[in-house]
Amino acid sequence: MISERIKNMTPSATLVQSGKIADLKSKGVDIIGFNVGEPDFNTPENIIKKAEEAYHLGYTKYTPAPGMLALRQEVCTKFKKEYGLDYTPAEVIISGGAKQSLTNALMAIVNPGDEVIVPTPCWVSYVEMIKLAEGTPILVALDEKDAYALDIDKIKAHVSKKTKAILINSPNNPTGAVYTKESLKQLGNLAVEKDFYIISDEIYEKLVYEGETNCCVAALSPEIKNRTITINGVSKSYAMTGWRIGYATGPRDIIKAMSDYQGNTTTSPNAPAQYASIEALANSETSVEEMRKEFDKRRMYIVERLNAMNHIQCKAPKGAFYVLPNISSYFGKSYKHYTINDASDMTNYLLEEYKIAVVTGAAFEAPESIRISYSNSMENIRIGMDRLDEALKKLE
Ligand SMILES: Cc1ncc(COP(=O)(O)O)c(C=O)c1O
């Protein structure tokens, strides 16, 4: 019999859908993929070269549980250079993707029954990770009208004696929102006052537009730093999703606990990928900037096209590579045998009838929206937007 823990877990909706779409594509179905949560670019060549070097240099064995010292030192250098923050390697852990760092962090601090606040819409896996750690997710809905800005009063209203942490993500998947420094400072001060942790997932840190910069929560004050576990990784910024390297920084005792957990569950992350990630962090700014600029062009194009469609209004998100248009004005409409009663019906209609893959907002606690990822070529985005336009017109 399968354990209650796993029986109660919902599989990652985005991964399940990616599997289905890959299957259809392999059968020759011409699908425009707006569903993917990974950059479409290849990993920069200098990083690939370092991985090749790693194999020849013998970086093919286990590394220490919290990761290679040289990579942890590089993470410290990055935080000092970019945010003026001092960390030592004992306050850094390298993991098999940011996902594993997040799981480690929750396993390290959450006791059964502890509450973890999650502003929504939120990334698919947060709720399941909290449940696996036997915590209680407390979802706090942010307002679409405010472009999903962090609403501190709403969050405050959900803080209780059981609150152990808040899990935030800026730049955000799926909304693309970038939280302001002021709102994050207020949140940090609230965490200090009410004695809870902030787990700050900053994996999209480099993908910001219109002059925005990522605000690193831990850099807001020494007291806030003492309560913050920052999650990051090379997946999104350096087009390295398949390499599976993420990292976390935070208070030494928490990082030690995360490392103990990691040591017993996976030993250590992939050694050659760790070696190559040093190159990513140290020497890849030009490639990151090229990718960011390309994402920015696509973002502006897609927002313009969406706003030109009837019944869709979409503010330009300032970060990540997603837009989350509200499609609820199509609820109740029909075409052929399709009736659109919710975002999942819309996702299904777009895929089956128009061969466009988007993700239902239901997967992100955004039941009136669909998530469109612009991690696809301009040519494909143009074709996909033409198809979407036609698909929505058929529903009018
Ligand atoms: C908000 C967020 N956090 C974490 C991750 C996971 O990153 P990684 O691939 O490094 O595990 C993702 C990937 O989609 C994400 O969107």
The ligand as an ORCA input file, in Angstrom:
! r2SCAN-3c Opt
* xyz 0 1
  C       9.554     29.511     -8.384
  C      10.416     28.341     -8.670
  N      11.217     27.885     -7.696
  C      12.008     26.814     -7.900
  C      12.015     26.159     -9.112
  C      12.882     24.935     -9.272
  O      14.142     25.226     -9.746
  P      15.160     24.051    -10.031
  O      14.968     23.625    -11.438
  O      16.520     24.670     -9.817
  O      14.904     22.958     -9.065
  C      11.178     26.593    -10.150
  C      11.128     25.863    -11.438
  O      10.192     25.935    -12.186
  C      10.378     27.727     -9.931
  O       9.578     28.198    -10.894
*
